[in-house]
Amino acid sequence: MAAYLIGNIEVTDPAAYEDYKKGVAATVAAYGGRSLARPGAMMEVMEGDWVPKRLVILEFPSVAQLKAWYHSPEYKPLLEIRLRSAKSSLVMIEGT
């Protein structure tokens, strides 16, 4: 069953975050994931007062694949860059 990672990212160091962006897509793909939505696409708040900064939605074939990617040696250095260059909130949810 598919699993989704939904992230709200507030970039605090754009120069460092560029290094993260350059490498992350390849690591996601290596674990069977793909981007469903990312910044640059139209975003509109329909209800409530939550205004995400940089909303990202990734899809993986399973929870196990998503977790394997997140904890992988390939992603670890990129994760460290993201943690230094942005404030992030991530949620994983299993599809139906």
LINSUL-V838534 format. One record per backbone hydrogen bond with DSSP energy under -1.0 kcal/mol. CO is the residue of the C=O (numbers start at 1). NH is the residue of the N-H. Records with the same first field share a line. If there is no record, write none. Layout:
BEGIN
CO->NH / NH
END
This chain:
BEGIN
2->95
3->60
4->93
5->58
6->91
7->56
8->89
10->87
13->17
14->18
16->20
17->21
18->22
20->24
23->27
24->28
25->29
26->30
28->31 / 33
29->32
34->59
37->57
38->41
54->9
56->7
57->36 / 37
58->5
59->34
60->3
62->66
63->67
64->68
65->69
66->70
67->71
69->72
72->76
75->79
76->80
77->81
78->82
79->83
80->84
81->85
82->86
85->12 / 13
87->10
89->8
91->6
93->4
END
